[in-house]
Amino acid sequence: MPNLFVFLLKVNIALLLFWAGYYLVLRHLTFYTLNRVYLVIAILFASAYPKINLSGFMQRHQQIAKPIQSIVFNWQGPAEKYARPISQPNYWYWVEVVFWAGAALLALRLLAQLYSLYKLYSRSTAGNIQGHDVRVVNSDSGPFSFWKSIYINPANHEAADLKAILLHEQVHINEWHTLDILLAELSTIFY
């Protein structure tokens, strides 16, 4: 198996384990900061741990296995004389092509979403509602924030609801939640 797929296998196993921990323990909790930190650390750790070199640990255990290995190799020796390599098509090459094609499609999807957001930004107008700088949109889309902008159509909301929505979206801006979303999108593309 090529190194790329070994890396991807390790990353995805780690992500599955972190997801199981989140699903079983954290998803019902209202500690949103804890959930956010857990999920960001899960992505970062899963991306980094396959690159950690454990060769020193492995060498100590190889010393223990050497006597057994010599018996196995001596036993297989006569059979190697009669074995001929079989030519096989390189399936891993095609699996890698499919992987990179999928990653390219997901990257194009992300670029299309960012372009759509850019178009929405250019069609919106700058405004100030209840002391919050916003981008006023004329569409029926729900309110959201991206980087330092809150996108909202004030005509779709009551005055009492508008204040709570703006405070909620301001928290997303202040805590840089856009970075979390971009990190999750990048991990979706490559993992």
C-alpha positions in Angstrom: 0.0 0.0 0.0 1.5 3.4 -0.9 2.4 5.8 1.8 -0.3 8.2 0.9 -3.0 5.6 1.7 -1.3 4.5 4.9 -1.4 8.1 6.0 -5.0 8.5 5.0 -6.0 5.3 6.8 -4.3 6.5 10.0 -5.9 9.9 9.8 -9.4 8.6 9.1 -9.2 6.0 11.9 -8.2 8.8 14.3 -11.0 11.0 13.0 -13.5 8.2 13.5 -12.3 7.6 17.0 -12.6 11.3 17.8 -16.0 11.5 16.2 -17.2 8.5 18.3 -16.0 10.3 21.4 -17.8 13.4 20.3 -21.0 11.6 19.4 -21.1 9.5 22.6 -20.1 12.2 25.1 -20.0 15.8 23.9 -22.8 16.3 21.3 -25.6 16.7 23.9 -23.6 19.1 26.1 -24.1 22.8 25.8 -20.4 23.6 26.4 -19.9 24.9 22.9 -16.4 26.1 23.5 -15.4 22.7 24.7 -17.0 21.0 21.7 -15.3 23.5 19.4 -11.8 23.0 21.0 -12.3 19.2 20.9 -13.2 19.1 17.2 -10.4 21.4 16.2 -7.8 19.4 18.3 -9.2 16.2 16.7 -8.6 17.4 13.2 -5.1 18.8 14.1 -4.0 15.7 16.0 -5.3 13.3 13.4 -3.4 15.3 10.8 -0.1 15.3 12.8 0.1 11.9 14.5 0.8 9.8 11.4 4.0 11.8 11.0 5.3 11.1 14.5 8.3 8.8 14.3 8.1 5.8 16.6 11.2 4.1 15.2 13.0 4.1 18.6 10.1 2.3 20.2 9.9 -0.2 17.3 13.6 -1.0 17.4 13.4 -2.1 21.0 10.6 -4.5 20.1 12.4 -5.8 17.0 15.3 -7.0 19.3 12.8 -9.3 21.0 11.4 -10.7 17.7 14.8 -11.5 16.1 15.0 -15.2 17.2 11.5 -15.9 15.9 12.2 -14.1 12.6 15.3 -16.2 11.9 13.2 -19.4 12.3 10.5 -18.1 10.0 13.0 -16.9 7.3 14.9 -20.3 7.4 11.6 -22.1 7.0 10.6 -20.0 4.0 14.0 -20.2 2.3 13.3 -23.4 0.2 10.0 -22.1 -1.0 11.5 -18.9 -2.3 13.4 -20.9 -4.9 10.2 -21.9 -6.6 8.2 -18.7 -6.3 8.0 -16.5 -9.3 6.7 -12.9 -9.2 3.4 -12.5 -10.9 3.0 -9.3 -12.9 -0.1 -7.4 -11.7 -1.6 -4.2 -12.9 -0.9 -1.3 -10.7 -4.3 -0.8 -9.0 -2.9 1.6 -6.4 -2.1 4.1 -9.2 -5.7 4.2 -10.3 -6.9 4.4 -6.7 -4.6 7.4 -6.3 -6.0 9.0 -9.5 -9.5 8.6 -8.1 -8.5 10.1 -4.8 -6.9 13.1 -6.3 -9.9 13.6 -8.7 -12.2 13.5 -5.7 -10.0 16.0 -3.8 -10.0 18.3 -6.9 -13.8 18.1 -7.1 -14.2 18.9 -3.4 -11.7 21.8 -3.8 -13.7 23.1 -6.8 -16.8 22.9 -4.6 -15.1 25.0 -1.9 -14.0 27.5 -4.5 -17.5 27.7 -5.9 -18.9 28.3 -2.4 -16.3 31.1 -1.8 -17.1 32.6 -5.1 -20.8 32.5 -4.3 -20.0 34.2 -1.0 -18.0 36.9 -2.8 -20.9 37.5 -5.1 -23.2 37.9 -2.1 -20.8 40.3 -0.6 -20.6 42.4 -3.7 -24.4 42.5 -4.0 -24.9 43.4 -0.3 -24.7 46.8 1.1 -22.8 47.9 4.3 -25.1 48.9 7.1 -25.3 49.3 10.9 -28.1 47.6 12.8 -28.4 48.1 16.5 -24.7 49.0 16.8 -23.5 46.0 14.7 -21.7 46.5 11.4 -23.5 44.2 8.9 -23.9 43.4 5.3 -27.5 43.8 4.3 -28.7 41.3 1.8 -32.0 41.2 -0.2 -32.3 37.4 -0.4 -34.2 35.0 1.8 -31.1 33.3 3.1 -30.7 33.0 6.8 -28.4 35.2 8.8 -24.7 34.1 9.0 -21.3 35.5 9.5 -18.0 35.0 7.6 -14.7 36.6 8.7 -15.7 40.0 10.1 -19.1 40.4 8.3 -22.6 39.5 9.4 -24.9 38.9 6.5 -28.6 39.5 7.3 -31.8 40.6 5.7 -33.4 42.7 8.5 -36.8 42.6 6.7 -37.1 38.9 7.5 -36.8 39.3 11.3 -38.7 41.0 14.1 -36.8 43.7 16.1 -36.6 41.5 19.2 -35.2 38.5 17.3 -32.8 40.7 15.4 -31.0 41.7 18.5 -30.5 38.1 19.6 -29.4 37.1 16.1 -26.8 39.9 15.9 -25.4 39.1 19.3 -25.1 35.4 18.3 -23.4 36.2 15.0 -21.0 38.6 16.8 -19.8 35.8 19.0 -18.9 33.8 15.8 -17.0 36.8 14.5 -15.2 37.5 17.8 -14.1 33.8 18.2 -13.0 33.4 14.6 -15.3 30.5 13.8 -14.6 31.1 10.1 -11.2 29.4 10.7 -12.9 26.4 12.2 -15.2 26.1 9.1 -12.2 26.5 6.7 -10.2 23.9 8.7 -13.1 21.4 8.5 -13.6 22.1 4.8 -9.9 21.4 4.1 -10.0 18.2 6.1 -13.0 17.2 4.1 -11.1 17.8 0.8 -8.0 15.8 1.8 -9.3 13.2 4.2 
